């Protein structure tokens, strides 16, 4: 198997991925009901992969774009992290109306990769690039 990781899950409702930074869904799926703006992925069970090194700056996110190659935590803690950001639609607007995704699968280039169930956590405040506006992420 070639190097790299693939992360997959099944949505709790009928969520879609509007946009992604630092990774991409491997398939768009059937987004025919969206006419004006087309989502990044409409798959009920999306699979996401890391971007390759050298991806354009507007597609990058902190700790992304390693082509899916991760070192072990013991070898290099900074190289053992991969991160991406996604905007999700049709999910709900509060921690009470959002239904958690299920059946997470983390596939790596070999055995030893695992994923636990999703957990509810407090919302995160994200500052915009100009640091003048705060946005909430659930």
C-alpha positions in Angstrom: 0.0 0.0 0.0 1.3 3.5 -0.8 2.1 5.9 2.1 -0.7 8.0 3.4 -3.7 8.1 5.6 -7.4 8.1 4.8 -10.0 9.2 7.3 -13.6 8.1 6.9 -16.9 8.3 8.8 -20.6 8.2 8.4 -22.6 11.3 9.0 -25.2 11.4 11.8 -27.9 13.1 9.6 -27.6 14.4 6.0 -24.6 16.7 6.4 -22.4 17.9 3.6 -18.9 19.3 3.4 -19.1 22.8 2.0 -15.3 23.5 2.0 -12.0 22.0 3.1 -8.6 23.3 3.8 -5.6 21.0 4.3 -7.2 17.9 3.0 -9.8 16.8 0.4 -12.6 14.3 0.1 -11.8 11.6 -2.4 -15.3 11.8 -3.9 -17.8 14.6 -4.4 -20.9 12.4 -4.5 -24.3 13.5 -5.8 -24.7 17.2 -5.2 -27.5 17.7 -7.8 -29.9 19.4 -5.4 -27.5 22.3 -4.9 -27.8 24.8 -7.8 -25.9 28.0 -6.8 -23.0 26.8 -4.7 -21.7 23.2 -5.2 -20.4 21.5 -2.0 -17.0 19.9 -1.7 -18.7 16.6 -0.9 -22.2 15.3 -0.5 -21.2 11.7 0.3 -23.0 10.1 3.3 -19.8 8.4 4.2 -17.0 10.6 3.0 -13.3 9.6 2.9 -10.7 12.4 3.4 -7.0 12.3 2.4 -4.1 14.7 3.1 -2.9 17.1 0.5 0.5 16.6 -1.1 3.4 18.8 -0.1 3.5 22.0 -2.2 -0.3 22.3 -2.4 -1.3 25.9 -3.2 -1.2 28.2 -0.2 -5.0 28.9 -0.3 -5.6 25.1 0.2 -3.2 24.7 3.1 -4.0 24.5 6.8 -1.6 24.3 9.8 0.1 20.8 10.0 -1.3 19.8 6.6 0.1 18.7 3.3 2.5 16.0 4.1 1.2 13.6 1.5 -0.3 11.6 4.4 3.2 10.6 5.7 3.2 10.7 9.5 6.0 9.8 11.9 5.4 8.2 15.2 4.9 10.4 18.3 8.1 8.9 19.8 10.2 9.7 16.7 9.0 13.3 16.0 6.0 14.7 17.8 5.7 17.6 15.4 5.7 15.3 12.4 3.1 12.9 14.0 0.2 15.4 13.6 -2.0 16.0 10.6 -4.7 18.6 10.6 -7.4 20.0 8.3 -10.4 22.2 8.5 -13.8 21.7 7.0 -17.1 23.7 6.8 -20.1 21.4 7.3 -23.6 22.2 6.3 -27.1 20.8 7.1 -25.8 19.7 10.6 -27.6 21.9 13.1 -26.6 25.2 14.8 -25.9 24.2 18.4 -24.2 21.4 20.3 -27.7 20.0 21.0 -28.8 19.8 17.4 -25.6 18.5 15.9 -25.6 14.7 15.7 -22.1 13.2 16.0 -20.7 11.3 13.1 -20.1 7.5 13.6 -17.9 4.7 12.5 -14.7 6.6 12.1 -12.0 4.7 10.2 -8.4 5.7 10.0 -6.6 3.7 7.3 -2.8 4.0 7.2 -0.1 2.3 5.2 -0.1 -0.6 7.6 -1.5 -1.9 10.8 -1.4 0.1 14.1 -3.7 3.0 13.2 -6.9 3.4 15.2 -9.7 5.9 15.8 -12.1 6.3 18.7 -15.7 7.5 18.7 -16.6 11.1 18.2 -17.0 13.2 21.4 -18.9 16.3 22.2 -16.5 19.1 23.2 -17.1 22.8 24.0 -17.3 25.0 21.0 -14.0 26.6 19.8 -13.6 30.3 19.0 -11.6 30.9 15.9 -10.0 34.3 15.0 -10.1 35.4 11.4 -6.8 36.0 9.7 -6.9 39.7 10.4 -7.7 38.9 14.0 -10.6 41.3 14.1 -13.5 38.8 14.1 -14.3 35.8 16.2 -16.2 32.9 14.8 -17.6 29.9 16.7 -16.9 26.3 15.6 -18.8 23.3 17.0 
